[in-house]
């Protein structure tokens, strides 16, 4: 049995859609030197071009990894979805290509809590009633 391992300095990590800078720092602190972080999603040719040499990708809900794109990612070996689901990834194709998909369903918990508090304040102040056309 062969023990296959890839030097961390040769693994390209691509994190999109404003994934927290702690994730970028974590990879770098653990020996991954080729870490690229973007505050927004990439699409079309730009995403396809980046994926050609990417080993690990971290996305949220705006980046779509469909069959045609996944079939053009020869080096990709892991997909991290920092969202509630994984519906932005063609799961069947990833499975057939041997690419595991991980998700972090609680990564948006803080944002949801903030929204709930804001809506409570809005309801307490009667904003819907004040905004309704009479």
Secondary structure as a PSIPRED ss2 file (coil, helix, strand):
# PSIPRED VFORMAT (PSIPRED V4.0)

   1 X C   1.000  0.000  0.000
   2 X C   1.000  0.000  0.000
   3 X C   1.000  0.000  0.000
   4 X C   1.000  0.000  0.000
   5 X C   1.000  0.000  0.000
   6 X C   1.000  0.000  0.000
   7 X C   1.000  0.000  0.000
   8 X H   0.000  1.000  0.000
   9 X H   0.000  1.000  0.000
  10 X H   0.000  1.000  0.000
  11 X C   1.000  0.000  0.000
  12 X E   0.000  0.000  1.000
  13 X E   0.000  0.000  1.000
  14 X E   0.000  0.000  1.000
  15 X E   0.000  0.000  1.000
  16 X C   1.000  0.000  0.000
  17 X C   1.000  0.000  0.000
  18 X C   1.000  0.000  0.000
  19 X C   1.000  0.000  0.000
  20 X C   1.000  0.000  0.000
  21 X H   0.000  1.000  0.000
  22 X H   0.000  1.000  0.000
  23 X H   0.000  1.000  0.000
  24 X H   0.000  1.000  0.000
  25 X H   0.000  1.000  0.000
  26 X H   0.000  1.000  0.000
  27 X H   0.000  1.000  0.000
  28 X H   0.000  1.000  0.000
  29 X H   0.000  1.000  0.000
  30 X C   1.000  0.000  0.000
  31 X C   1.000  0.000  0.000
  32 X C   1.000  0.000  0.000
  33 X C   1.000  0.000  0.000
  34 X E   0.000  0.000  1.000
  35 X E   0.000  0.000  1.000
  36 X E   0.000  0.000  1.000
  37 X E   0.000  0.000  1.000
  38 X C   1.000  0.000  0.000
  39 X C   1.000  0.000  0.000
  40 X C   1.000  0.000  0.000
  41 X C   1.000  0.000  0.000
  42 X C   1.000  0.000  0.000
  43 X C   1.000  0.000  0.000
  44 X H   0.000  1.000  0.000
  45 X H   0.000  1.000  0.000
  46 X H   0.000  1.000  0.000
  47 X H   0.000  1.000  0.000
  48 X H   0.000  1.000  0.000
  49 X H   0.000  1.000  0.000
  50 X H   0.000  1.000  0.000
  51 X H   0.000  1.000  0.000
  52 X C   1.000  0.000  0.000
  53 X C   1.000  0.000  0.000
  54 X C   1.000  0.000  0.000
  55 X C   1.000  0.000  0.000
  56 X E   0.000  0.000  1.000
  57 X E   0.000  0.000  1.000
  58 X E   0.000  0.000  1.000
  59 X E   0.000  0.000  1.000
  60 X C   1.000  0.000  0.000
  61 X C   1.000  0.000  0.000
  62 X C   1.000  0.000  0.000
  63 X C   1.000  0.000  0.000
  64 X C   1.000  0.000  0.000
  65 X E   0.000  0.000  1.000
  66 X C   1.000  0.000  0.000
  67 X H   0.000  1.000  0.000
  68 X H   0.000  1.000  0.000
  69 X H   0.000  1.000  0.000
  70 X H   0.000  1.000  0.000
  71 X C   1.000  0.000  0.000
  72 X C   1.000  0.000  0.000
  73 X C   1.000  0.000  0.000
  74 X C   1.000  0.000  0.000
  75 X C   1.000  0.000  0.000
  76 X C   1.000  0.000  0.000
  77 X C   1.000  0.000  0.000
  78 X E   0.000  0.000  1.000
  79 X E   0.000  0.000  1.000
  80 X E   0.000  0.000  1.000
  81 X E   0.000  0.000  1.000
  82 X C   1.000  0.000  0.000
  83 X C   1.000  0.000  0.000
  84 X C   1.000  0.000  0.000
  85 X C   1.000  0.000  0.000
  86 X C   1.000  0.000  0.000
  87 X C   1.000  0.000  0.000
  88 X C   1.000  0.000  0.000
  89 X E   0.000  0.000  1.000
  90 X C   1.000  0.000  0.000
  91 X H   0.000  1.000  0.000
  92 X H   0.000  1.000  0.000
  93 X H   0.000  1.000  0.000
  94 X H   0.000  1.000  0.000
  95 X H   0.000  1.000  0.000
  96 X H   0.000  1.000  0.000
  97 X C   1.000  0.000  0.000
  98 X C   1.000  0.000  0.000
  99 X C   1.000  0.000  0.000
 100 X E   0.000  0.000  1.000
 101 X E   0.000  0.000  1.000
 102 X E   0.000  0.000  1.000
 103 X E   0.000  0.000  1.000
 104 X C   1.000  0.000  0.000
 105 X C   1.000  0.000  0.000
 106 X C   1.000  0.000  0.000
 107 X C   1.000  0.000  0.000
 108 X C   1.000  0.000  0.000
 109 X H   0.000  1.000  0.000
 110 X H   0.000  1.000  0.000
 111 X H   0.000  1.000  0.000
 112 X H   0.000  1.000  0.000
 113 X H   0.000  1.000  0.000
 114 X H   0.000  1.000  0.000
 115 X H   0.000  1.000  0.000
 116 X H   0.000  1.000  0.000
 117 X H   0.000  1.000  0.000
 118 X H   0.000  1.000  0.000
 119 X H   0.000  1.000  0.000
 120 X H   0.000  1.000  0.000
 121 X H   0.000  1.000  0.000
 122 X H   0.000  1.000  0.000
 123 X H   0.000  1.000  0.000
 124 X H   0.000  1.000  0.000
 125 X C   1.000  0.000  0.000
 126 X C   1.000  0.000  0.000
 127 X H   0.000  1.000  0.000
 128 X H   0.000  1.000  0.000
 129 X H   0.000  1.000  0.000
 130 X H   0.000  1.000  0.000
 131 X H   0.000  1.000  0.000
 132 X C   1.000  0.000  0.000
 133 X C   1.000  0.000  0.000
 134 X C   1.000  0.000  0.000
